[in-house]
Amino acid sequence: MRLGVLDVGSNTVHLLVMDAHPGARPRPAHSHKAELRLAELLDADGSIGAPGVDRLVTIVGDALHTAEEKGCEAVLPFATSAVRDAANAEAVLARVKAETGVDLQVLTGTEEARLTFLAARRWFGWSAGKLLLLDIGGGSLEIAYGIDEEPDAAASLPLGAGRLTAGWLPGDPPDPADVKALRRHVRAEIARTVGEFARFGRPDHVVATSKTFKQLARIAGAPGSGDGLYVQRVLSRTSLETWVPKLAAMTVAQRRALPGVSEGRAAQLLAGALVAEGAMDLLGIDVLEICPWALREGVILRRLDHLPE
């Protein structure tokens, strides 16, 4: 069957059309993406402002039209931290449904972590053993750990690259004092959850998903996207620690010129690097591997798991 996954994230609204059936890996057929940056469009009271809501409604409507044009039998719509944490979330969801007919399901942070973990587990398989997963989105950091398809522990922290950039790094290049303050904040937040994962012992394999980790691995020397899905891409803590001060000294324009860094994500890359560095250090991770599958694939896989035989 052909399914569409409509992901309303903190940075983008992404429709991924996939051909899928139980027992087979989902195959991407079409991708439709629009930048929205909800994490940066919040009013002082934490609400998504009128321009942001207007644009969200338009983009969701366009994505639904694309899904129909591409022959999707069903669309699985969900929203993550930017909508989840907005003060006016209920009003936003009601307007989207009234004007587009799309009933966005808001995932909790824990659900987000669990579904992303499922995707990583299916990608790497049982031979990966005890798996530790990290995912840095625009609004939150997800961490999950386990040996089965359901993690033994899962957490979501308000440490997304977009959220932190908007709230902590106004300068271009950022003020060194702001970078230092953000680094301290990130590490304090992560340190509160370390014990929850450390009690399970060392993982056999550490993996990361998300654009942030992919771009950090790329600038650290990992193969580009043109080399295909199945080429191993890793990121070491040593390389990351070398790159963090370089990124902190760069302007957004200079970051855009780095290999693999997209124009829309360049401003957030430093905040993402500080989160990645803090997580790898405090969780004792020397090297992690980039996983091509993430939350959208997890949503599809969970849907297939629940189809009647």
TISE-102501 format. One record per residue (C-alpha): residue number from 1; chain; residue in three letters; x, z, y. Coordinates in steps of 0.25 Angstrom, whole numbers, plus 5000, padded with zeros to 4 digits. Layout:
BEGIN
+-----+-------+-----+------+------+------+
|   n | chain | res |    x |    z |    y |
+-----+-------+-----+------+------+------+
| NUM |     A | ALA |    X |    Z |    Y |
...
+-----+-------+-----+------+------+------+
END
This chain:
BEGIN
+-----+-------+-----+------+------+------+
|   n | chain | res |    x |    z |    y |
+-----+-------+-----+------+------+------+
|   1 |     A | MET | 5000 | 5000 | 5000 |
|   2 |     A | ARG | 5004 | 4998 | 5014 |
|   3 |     A | LEU | 5004 | 5011 | 5023 |
|   4 |     A | GLY | 5008 | 5013 | 5037 |
|   5 |     A | VAL | 5014 | 5026 | 5042 |
|   6 |     A | LEU | 5012 | 5029 | 5056 |
|   7 |     A | ASP | 5022 | 5039 | 5061 |
|   8 |     A | VAL | 5019 | 5045 | 5075 |
|   9 |     A | GLY | 5033 | 5052 | 5077 |
|  10 |     A | SER | 5039 | 5058 | 5089 |
|  11 |     A | ASN | 5047 | 5045 | 5093 |
|  12 |     A | THR | 5039 | 5034 | 5087 |
|  13 |     A | VAL | 5026 | 5030 | 5081 |
|  14 |     A | HIS | 5030 | 5022 | 5068 |
|  15 |     A | LEU | 5021 | 5014 | 5059 |
|  16 |     A | LEU | 5028 | 5012 | 5046 |
|  17 |     A | VAL | 5021 | 5002 | 5036 |
|  18 |     A | MET | 5025 | 5004 | 5022 |
|  19 |     A | ASP | 5021 | 4998 | 5009 |
|  20 |     A | ALA | 5020 | 5009 | 4999 |
|  21 |     A | HIS | 5014 | 5013 | 4985 |
|  22 |     A | PRO | 5017 | 5025 | 4976 |
|  23 |     A | GLY | 5030 | 5025 | 4969 |
|  24 |     A | ALA | 5037 | 5015 | 4978 |
|  25 |     A | ARG | 5045 | 5017 | 4991 |
|  26 |     A | PRO | 5037 | 5013 | 5003 |
|  27 |     A | ARG | 5042 | 5000 | 5009 |
|  28 |     A | PRO | 5041 | 4999 | 5024 |
|  29 |     A | ALA | 5033 | 4986 | 5029 |
|  30 |     A | HIS | 5032 | 4988 | 5044 |
|  31 |     A | SER | 5037 | 4997 | 5055 |
|  32 |     A | HIS | 5030 | 4999 | 5068 |
|  33 |     A | LYS | 5036 | 5009 | 5078 |
|  34 |     A | ALA | 5034 | 5013 | 5092 |
|  35 |     A | GLU | 5041 | 5023 | 5100 |
|  36 |     A | LEU | 5033 | 5034 | 5106 |
|  37 |     A | ARG | 5042 | 5047 | 5108 |
|  38 |     A | LEU | 5031 | 5057 | 5108 |
|  39 |     A | ALA | 5041 | 5068 | 5107 |
|  40 |     A | GLU | 5045 | 5064 | 5121 |
|  41 |     A | LEU | 5031 | 5062 | 5127 |
|  42 |     A | LEU | 5026 | 5076 | 5127 |
|  43 |     A | ASP | 5021 | 5082 | 5140 |
|  44 |     A | ALA | 5025 | 5096 | 5144 |
|  45 |     A | ASP | 5015 | 5103 | 5136 |
|  46 |     A | GLY | 5019 | 5096 | 5123 |
|  47 |     A | SER | 5008 | 5086 | 5123 |
|  48 |     A | ILE | 5010 | 5071 | 5121 |
|  49 |     A | GLY | 5007 | 5065 | 5135 |
|  50 |     A | ALA | 4996 | 5054 | 5137 |
|  51 |     A | PRO | 5006 | 5042 | 5137 |
|  52 |     A | GLY | 5011 | 5047 | 5124 |
|  53 |     A | VAL | 4998 | 5048 | 5118 |
|  54 |     A | ASP | 4993 | 5034 | 5123 |
|  55 |     A | ARG | 5006 | 5028 | 5117 |
|  56 |     A | LEU | 5004 | 5035 | 5104 |
|  57 |     A | VAL | 4990 | 5030 | 5103 |
|  58 |     A | THR | 4994 | 5016 | 5106 |
|  59 |     A | ILE | 5006 | 5016 | 5096 |
|  60 |     A | VAL | 4997 | 5022 | 5085 |
|  61 |     A | GLY | 4987 | 5011 | 5087 |
|  62 |     A | ASP | 4998 | 5000 | 5087 |
|  63 |     A | ALA | 5003 | 5006 | 5074 |
|  64 |     A | LEU | 4990 | 5006 | 5067 |
|  65 |     A | HIS | 4987 | 4992 | 5071 |
|  66 |     A | THR | 5001 | 4988 | 5065 |
|  67 |     A | ALA | 4998 | 4996 | 5052 |
|  68 |     A | GLU | 4985 | 4988 | 5051 |
|  69 |     A | GLU | 4992 | 4975 | 5053 |
|  70 |     A | LYS | 5002 | 4978 | 5043 |
|  71 |     A | GLY | 4991 | 4981 | 5032 |
|  72 |     A | CYS | 4993 | 4996 | 5031 |
|  73 |     A | GLU | 4983 | 5002 | 5021 |
|  74 |     A | ALA | 4984 | 5015 | 5028 |
|  75 |     A | VAL | 4992 | 5022 | 5039 |
|  76 |     A | LEU | 4998 | 5036 | 5038 |
|  77 |     A | PRO | 4999 | 5041 | 5052 |
|  78 |     A | PHE | 5006 | 5054 | 5056 |
|  79 |     A | ALA | 5013 | 5060 | 5068 |
|  80 |     A | THR | 5025 | 5070 | 5068 |
|  81 |     A | SER | 5030 | 5080 | 5078 |
|  82 |     A | ALA | 5027 | 5073 | 5092 |
|  83 |     A | VAL | 5012 | 5073 | 5089 |
|  84 |     A | ARG | 5013 | 5086 | 5080 |
|  85 |     A | ASP | 5019 | 5094 | 5092 |
|  86 |     A | ALA | 5011 | 5088 | 5103 |
|  87 |     A | ALA | 5002 | 5098 | 5111 |
|  88 |     A | ASN | 4991 | 5088 | 5111 |
|  89 |     A | ALA | 4993 | 5083 | 5097 |
|  90 |     A | GLU | 4978 | 5084 | 5093 |
|  91 |     A | ALA | 4974 | 5076 | 5105 |
|  92 |     A | VAL | 4985 | 5065 | 5102 |
|  93 |     A | LEU | 4980 | 5064 | 5088 |
|  94 |     A | ALA | 4966 | 5063 | 5091 |
|  95 |     A | ARG | 4968 | 5052 | 5102 |
|  96 |     A | VAL | 4977 | 5044 | 5092 |
|  97 |     A | LYS | 4966 | 5045 | 5081 |
|  98 |     A | ALA | 4955 | 5041 | 5091 |
|  99 |     A | GLU | 4962 | 5029 | 5097 |
| 100 |     A | THR | 4969 | 5023 | 5085 |
| 101 |     A | GLY | 4962 | 5030 | 5073 |
| 102 |     A | VAL | 4975 | 5035 | 5068 |
| 103 |     A | ASP | 4974 | 5049 | 5063 |
| 104 |     A | LEU | 4989 | 5054 | 5065 |
| 105 |     A | GLN | 4993 | 5065 | 5055 |
| 106 |     A | VAL | 5002 | 5075 | 5061 |
| 107 |     A | LEU | 5013 | 5079 | 5052 |
| 108 |     A | THR | 5018 | 5093 | 5053 |
| 109 |     A | GLY | 5033 | 5095 | 5054 |
| 110 |     A | THR | 5034 | 5100 | 5039 |
| 111 |     A | GLU | 5026 | 5088 | 5034 |
| 112 |     A | GLU | 5035 | 5078 | 5042 |
| 113 |     A | ALA | 5047 | 5085 | 5035 |
| 114 |     A | ARG | 5041 | 5085 | 5021 |
| 115 |     A | LEU | 5036 | 5070 | 5022 |
| 116 |     A | THR | 5050 | 5066 | 5027 |
| 117 |     A | PHE | 5056 | 5074 | 5016 |
| 118 |     A | LEU | 5048 | 5066 | 5006 |
| 119 |     A | ALA | 5052 | 5053 | 5011 |
| 120 |     A | ALA | 5067 | 5057 | 5010 |
| 121 |     A | ARG | 5065 | 5063 | 4996 |
| 122 |     A | ARG | 5059 | 5050 | 4991 |
| 123 |     A | TRP | 5070 | 5042 | 4997 |
| 124 |     A | PHE | 5081 | 5049 | 4991 |
| 125 |     A | GLY | 5074 | 5054 | 4979 |
| 126 |     A | TRP | 5076 | 5066 | 4970 |
| 127 |     A | SER | 5091 | 5063 | 4968 |
| 128 |     A | ALA | 5093 | 5068 | 4982 |
| 129 |     A | GLY | 5090 | 5083 | 4977 |
| 130 |     A | LYS | 5087 | 5093 | 4988 |
| 131 |     A | LEU | 5084 | 5085 | 5000 |
| 132 |     A | LEU | 5086 | 5090 | 5015 |
| 133 |     A | LEU | 5079 | 5081 | 5025 |
| 134 |     A | LEU | 5080 | 5080 | 5040 |
| 135 |     A | ASP | 5072 | 5072 | 5050 |
| 136 |     A | ILE | 5073 | 5072 | 5065 |
| 137 |     A | GLY | 5061 | 5066 | 5072 |
| 138 |     A | GLY | 5057 | 5065 | 5086 |
| 139 |     A | GLY | 5050 | 5078 | 5086 |
| 140 |     A | SER | 5055 | 5086 | 5075 |
| 141 |     A | LEU | 5066 | 5088 | 5064 |
| 142 |     A | GLU | 5061 | 5089 | 5050 |
| 143 |     A | ILE | 5069 | 5096 | 5039 |
| 144 |     A | ALA | 5065 | 5096 | 5024 |
| 145 |     A | TYR | 5072 | 5101 | 5011 |
| 146 |     A | GLY | 5068 | 5100 | 4996 |
| 147 |     A | ILE | 5071 | 5094 | 4982 |
| 148 |     A | ASP | 5057 | 5088 | 4980 |
| 149 |     A | GLU | 5048 | 5079 | 4988 |
| 150 |     A | GLU | 5042 | 5091 | 4995 |
| 151 |     A | PRO | 5053 | 5098 | 5003 |
| 152 |     A | ASP | 5055 | 5113 | 5001 |
| 153 |     A | ALA | 5057 | 5115 | 5016 |
| 154 |     A | ALA | 5053 | 5107 | 5028 |
| 155 |     A | ALA | 5054 | 5110 | 5042 |
| 156 |     A | SER | 5051 | 5103 | 5056 |
| 157 |     A | LEU | 5058 | 5107 | 5068 |
| 158 |     A | PRO | 5055 | 5102 | 5083 |
| 159 |     A | LEU | 5068 | 5095 | 5084 |
| 160 |     A | GLY | 5065 | 5080 | 5085 |
| 161 |     A | ALA | 5075 | 5071 | 5093 |
| 162 |     A | GLY | 5064 | 5067 | 5103 |
| 163 |     A | ARG | 5059 | 5081 | 5105 |
| 164 |     A | LEU | 5072 | 5087 | 5108 |
| 165 |     A | THR | 5077 | 5075 | 5116 |
| 166 |     A | ALA | 5065 | 5076 | 5125 |
| 167 |     A | GLY | 5066 | 5091 | 5126 |
| 168 |     A | TRP | 5081 | 5094 | 5127 |
| 169 |     A | LEU | 5089 | 5082 | 5131 |
| 170 |     A | PRO | 5085 | 5076 | 5144 |
| 171 |     A | GLY | 5098 | 5070 | 5149 |
| 172 |     A | ASP | 5104 | 5057 | 5145 |
| 173 |     A | PRO | 5115 | 5060 | 5141 |
| 174 |     A | PRO | 5110 | 5074 | 5138 |
| 175 |     A | ASP | 5115 | 5086 | 5145 |
| 176 |     A | PRO | 5125 | 5093 | 5135 |
| 177 |     A | ALA | 5118 | 5107 | 5138 |
| 178 |     A | ASP | 5105 | 5101 | 5133 |
| 179 |     A | VAL | 5112 | 5095 | 5121 |
| 180 |     A | LYS | 5118 | 5109 | 5118 |
| 181 |     A | ALA | 5104 | 5116 | 5120 |
| 182 |     A | LEU | 5097 | 5106 | 5111 |
| 183 |     A | ARG | 5108 | 5108 | 5100 |
| 184 |     A | ARG | 5106 | 5123 | 5100 |
| 185 |     A | HIS | 5090 | 5121 | 5100 |
| 186 |     A | VAL | 5091 | 5111 | 5088 |
| 187 |     A | ARG | 5100 | 5120 | 5080 |
| 188 |     A | ALA | 5091 | 5133 | 5083 |
| 189 |     A | GLU | 5079 | 5126 | 5078 |
| 190 |     A | ILE | 5085 | 5120 | 5065 |
| 191 |     A | ALA | 5092 | 5133 | 5062 |
| 192 |     A | ARG | 5079 | 5140 | 5060 |
| 193 |     A | THR | 5075 | 5131 | 5048 |
| 194 |     A | VAL | 5089 | 5130 | 5041 |
| 195 |     A | GLY | 5086 | 5142 | 5032 |
| 196 |     A | GLU | 5073 | 5136 | 5027 |
| 197 |     A | PHE | 5081 | 5124 | 5021 |
| 198 |     A | ALA | 5094 | 5132 | 5018 |
| 199 |     A | ARG | 5087 | 5141 | 5008 |
| 200 |     A | PHE | 5086 | 5128 | 4999 |
| 201 |     A | GLY | 5101 | 5126 | 4998 |
| 202 |     A | ARG | 5109 | 5113 | 5001 |
| 203 |     A | PRO | 5101 | 5100 | 5000 |
| 204 |     A | ASP | 5107 | 5089 | 4991 |
| 205 |     A | HIS | 5104 | 5078 | 5001 |
| 206 |     A | VAL | 5101 | 5079 | 5016 |
| 207 |     A | VAL | 5093 | 5067 | 5022 |
| 208 |     A | ALA | 5088 | 5064 | 5036 |
| 209 |     A | THR | 5077 | 5055 | 5041 |
| 210 |     A | SER | 5073 | 5050 | 5055 |
| 211 |     A | LYS | 5078 | 5040 | 5066 |
| 212 |     A | THR | 5087 | 5051 | 5072 |
| 213 |     A | PHE | 5095 | 5054 | 5059 |
| 214 |     A | LYS | 5096 | 5039 | 5056 |
| 215 |     A | GLN | 5102 | 5036 | 5070 |
| 216 |     A | LEU | 5111 | 5048 | 5069 |
| 217 |     A | ALA | 5116 | 5043 | 5056 |
| 218 |     A | ARG | 5118 | 5029 | 5061 |
| 219 |     A | ILE | 5126 | 5033 | 5073 |
| 220 |     A | ALA | 5135 | 5041 | 5064 |
| 221 |     A | GLY | 5138 | 5028 | 5055 |
| 222 |     A | ALA | 5127 | 5027 | 5045 |
| 223 |     A | PRO | 5122 | 5013 | 5042 |
| 224 |     A | GLY | 5112 | 5006 | 5051 |
| 225 |     A | SER | 5098 | 5002 | 5047 |
| 226 |     A | GLY | 5102 | 4988 | 5044 |
| 227 |     A | ASP | 5109 | 4993 | 5031 |
| 228 |     A | GLY | 5096 | 4996 | 5025 |
| 229 |     A | LEU | 5088 | 5009 | 5020 |
| 230 |     A | TYR | 5097 | 5012 | 5008 |
| 231 |     A | VAL | 5110 | 5013 | 5015 |
| 232 |     A | GLN | 5114 | 5028 | 5015 |
| 233 |     A | ARG | 5115 | 5034 | 5029 |
| 234 |     A | VAL | 5121 | 5048 | 5031 |
| 235 |     A | LEU | 5123 | 5057 | 5043 |
| 236 |     A | SER | 5134 | 5068 | 5043 |
| 237 |     A | ARG | 5134 | 5080 | 5051 |
| 238 |     A | THR | 5148 | 5077 | 5056 |
| 239 |     A | SER | 5144 | 5064 | 5061 |
| 240 |     A | LEU | 5132 | 5069 | 5068 |
| 241 |     A | GLU | 5140 | 5080 | 5075 |
| 242 |     A | THR | 5150 | 5070 | 5080 |
| 243 |     A | TRP | 5138 | 5062 | 5086 |
| 244 |     A | VAL | 5130 | 5073 | 5093 |
| 245 |     A | PRO | 5140 | 5075 | 5104 |
| 246 |     A | LYS | 5141 | 5060 | 5106 |
| 247 |     A | LEU | 5126 | 5058 | 5107 |
| 248 |     A | ALA | 5125 | 5069 | 5116 |
| 249 |     A | ALA | 5134 | 5062 | 5126 |
| 250 |     A | MET | 5127 | 5049 | 5125 |
| 251 |     A | THR | 5116 | 5043 | 5134 |
| 252 |     A | VAL | 5104 | 5038 | 5127 |
| 253 |     A | ALA | 5108 | 5024 | 5130 |
| 254 |     A | GLN | 5122 | 5027 | 5123 |
| 255 |     A | ARG | 5114 | 5032 | 5111 |
| 256 |     A | ARG | 5106 | 5020 | 5110 |
| 257 |     A | ALA | 5118 | 5012 | 5108 |
| 258 |     A | LEU | 5122 | 5019 | 5095 |
| 259 |     A | PRO | 5120 | 5012 | 5082 |
| 260 |     A | GLY | 5106 | 5014 | 5076 |
| 261 |     A | VAL | 5101 | 5022 | 5088 |
| 262 |     A | SER | 5087 | 5017 | 5093 |
| 263 |     A | GLU | 5084 | 5016 | 5108 |
| 264 |     A | GLY | 5072 | 5025 | 5106 |
| 265 |     A | ARG | 5080 | 5036 | 5099 |
| 266 |     A | ALA | 5093 | 5037 | 5107 |
| 267 |     A | ALA | 5088 | 5048 | 5116 |
| 268 |     A | GLN | 5084 | 5057 | 5104 |
| 269 |     A | LEU | 5097 | 5055 | 5096 |
| 270 |     A | LEU | 5105 | 5066 | 5102 |
| 271 |     A | ALA | 5094 | 5076 | 5099 |
| 272 |     A | GLY | 5092 | 5071 | 5085 |
| 273 |     A | ALA | 5107 | 5072 | 5083 |
| 274 |     A | LEU | 5107 | 5087 | 5087 |
| 275 |     A | VAL | 5095 | 5090 | 5078 |
| 276 |     A | ALA | 5102 | 5082 | 5066 |
| 277 |     A | GLU | 5115 | 5089 | 5069 |
| 278 |     A | GLY | 5109 | 5103 | 5070 |
| 279 |     A | ALA | 5101 | 5101 | 5057 |
| 280 |     A | MET | 5113 | 5096 | 5049 |
| 281 |     A | ASP | 5122 | 5107 | 5054 |
| 282 |     A | LEU | 5112 | 5118 | 5052 |
| 283 |     A | LEU | 5107 | 5113 | 5038 |
| 284 |     A | GLY | 5121 | 5111 | 5033 |
| 285 |     A | ILE | 5120 | 5096 | 5032 |
| 286 |     A | ASP | 5133 | 5088 | 5032 |
| 287 |     A | VAL | 5127 | 5074 | 5029 |
| 288 |     A | LEU | 5113 | 5068 | 5028 |
| 289 |     A | GLU | 5107 | 5055 | 5023 |
| 290 |     A | ILE | 5097 | 5047 | 5031 |
| 291 |     A | CYS | 5084 | 5044 | 5024 |
| 292 |     A | PRO | 5077 | 5031 | 5027 |
| 293 |     A | TRP | 5063 | 5037 | 5024 |
| 294 |     A | ALA | 5056 | 5048 | 5032 |
| 295 |     A | LEU | 5043 | 5053 | 5037 |
| 296 |     A | ARG | 5035 | 5040 | 5036 |
| 297 |     A | GLU | 5040 | 5037 | 5022 |
| 298 |     A | GLY | 5036 | 5051 | 5018 |
| 299 |     A | VAL | 5022 | 5049 | 5023 |
| 300 |     A | ILE | 5020 | 5036 | 5015 |
| 301 |     A | LEU | 5026 | 5043 | 5003 |
| 302 |     A | ARG | 5017 | 5055 | 5004 |
| 303 |     A | ARG | 5005 | 5045 | 5005 |
| 304 |     A | LEU | 5009 | 5038 | 4993 |
| 305 |     A | ASP | 5011 | 5050 | 4985 |
| 306 |     A | HIS | 4996 | 5054 | 4988 |
| 307 |     A | LEU | 4990 | 5040 | 4984 |
| 308 |     A | PRO | 4981 | 5041 | 4972 |
| 309 |     A | GLU | 4987 | 5034 | 4960 |
+-----+-------+-----+------+------+------+
END
